Amino acid sequence: MHQISKEEQQQTGTAMLDEYCRHYSDF
């Protein structure tokens, strides 16, 4: 089973946050 490293988790979290900000930047 593939274990997610902290660095990978941070990258994913940052990408999600970036998409979230872009999605709500219209308001």
CORMONOR-V422938 format. One record per pair of residues at least 24 apart in sequence whose C-alpha atoms are under 6 Angstrom apart, sorted by the first residue. I is the first residue (numbers start at 0). J is the second residue. Records with the same first field share a line. If there is no record, write none. Layout:
I: J / J
This chain:
none
